[in-house]
Amino acid sequence: MNGDFVKEMKEILLTEKGKLEQELSKFAHRKTGSSVDYDADFPDFGDDEDENATEVATYSNNLSLESELEKALRDVMNGLKRIEDTSYGTCKYCKSEIAEARLRARPTSTSCIACKKTLTQEM
């Protein structure tokens, strides 16, 4: 895999990591000793009944959002790890090189298009 391309992908992944961490920090805090696990904070809007209902609804929404953002952050961190161990851009199933176009579209991809189609049965 082209070194310049890998550098470009690393920058994209680092930028995405920063965005995800910033978004998570708006409503959650990082668990001690973890780089990708967060806990959503329970909001405190007040003591009125309608405020309590809003708190519960907001917290519920934040839990779902936290889960999705954590998954995306985990994928980014795994991509950065693969860059460091030089396995980035190699399909984890068939060991062939993943097309640059696929990695540009989805920098966290771990499989080539053929293997992904097989896995999702899109033949």
C-alpha positions in Angstrom: 0.0 0.0 0.0 1.3 3.5 -1.0 2.9 5.3 2.0 1.4 8.6 1.1 -2.1 7.1 0.9 -1.6 5.5 4.3 -0.5 8.9 5.8 -3.6 10.5 4.2 -5.8 7.9 5.8 -4.1 8.3 9.1 -4.9 12.0 9.1 -8.5 11.4 8.2 -8.8 8.8 11.0 -7.2 11.1 13.5 -9.6 13.9 12.5 -12.5 11.6 12.9 -11.3 10.4 16.3 -11.2 14.0 17.5 -14.7 14.7 16.2 -16.1 11.6 17.9 -14.4 12.3 21.2 -15.6 15.9 21.1 -19.2 14.8 20.4 -19.1 12.2 23.2 -17.7 14.8 25.6 -20.8 16.9 25.2 -23.0 14.4 27.1 -20.8 11.6 28.5 -17.5 11.1 30.3 -14.8 8.6 29.5 -14.6 5.6 31.8 -11.4 5.4 33.8 -8.6 3.5 32.1 -10.4 3.3 28.7 -9.9 5.2 25.5 -13.2 4.2 23.8 -15.7 3.5 26.6 -17.9 6.3 27.8 -20.8 6.7 30.3 -23.6 9.0 29.4 -24.2 11.6 32.1 -27.7 11.9 33.5 -28.9 15.5 32.8 -30.3 17.7 35.5 -32.9 20.1 34.2 -34.6 20.7 37.6 -37.1 19.1 39.9 -40.4 19.7 38.2 -42.3 16.7 36.8 -41.9 17.9 33.2 -38.2 18.5 33.7 -37.8 15.0 35.1 -39.6 13.5 32.1 -37.3 15.6 29.8 -34.2 14.3 31.8 -35.3 10.7 31.3 -36.0 11.2 27.6 -32.7 13.0 27.0 -30.7 10.4 28.9 -32.4 7.6 26.9 -31.5 9.4 23.6 -27.9 9.9 24.8 -27.5 6.3 25.7 -28.4 5.3 22.1 -26.1 8.0 20.7 -23.3 7.0 23.0 -23.5 3.4 21.8 -23.3 4.5 18.1 -20.5 7.0 18.7 -18.5 4.5 20.8 -18.8 1.9 18.0 -17.5 4.5 15.4 -14.7 5.5 17.8 -13.7 1.8 18.3 -13.6 1.4 14.5 -11.4 4.5 14.1 -9.0 3.3 16.9 -8.8 -0.1 15.3 -7.9 1.5 11.9 -5.2 3.6 13.6 -3.9 0.4 15.2 -3.8 -1.4 11.9 -1.8 1.6 10.4 0.7 1.2 13.2 1.1 -2.5 12.8 1.2 -2.2 9.0 -1.9 -4.3 8.4 -4.0 -1.4 7.3 -5.5 -1.9 3.8 -5.3 -5.7 4.0 -8.6 -7.7 4.0 -8.8 -9.6 7.3 -10.5 -12.5 5.5 -8.7 -13.1 2.3 -5.5 -11.1 3.0 -5.8 -9.3 -0.3 -5.3 -5.5 -0.6 -8.4 -3.4 -0.1 -9.0 -1.0 -2.9 -8.1 2.6 -2.2 -11.5 3.8 -3.4 -13.1 1.6 -0.7 -10.8 3.0 2.0 -11.5 6.5 0.8 -15.2 5.9 1.1 -14.9 4.0 4.4 -11.4 4.5 6.0 -12.3 2.0 8.8 -13.0 -0.8 6.4 -11.3 -4.2 7.3 -12.5 -6.2 4.3 -12.4 -6.0 0.6 -15.6 -5.6 -1.4 -15.7 -9.2 -2.4 -15.5 -10.5 1.1 -18.0 -7.9 2.4 -20.5 -9.0 -0.2 -20.0 -12.6 0.8 -20.4 -11.8 4.5 -23.6 -9.8 3.8 -24.7 -12.2 1.1 -25.1 -9.5 -1.5 -24.2 -11.8 -4.4 
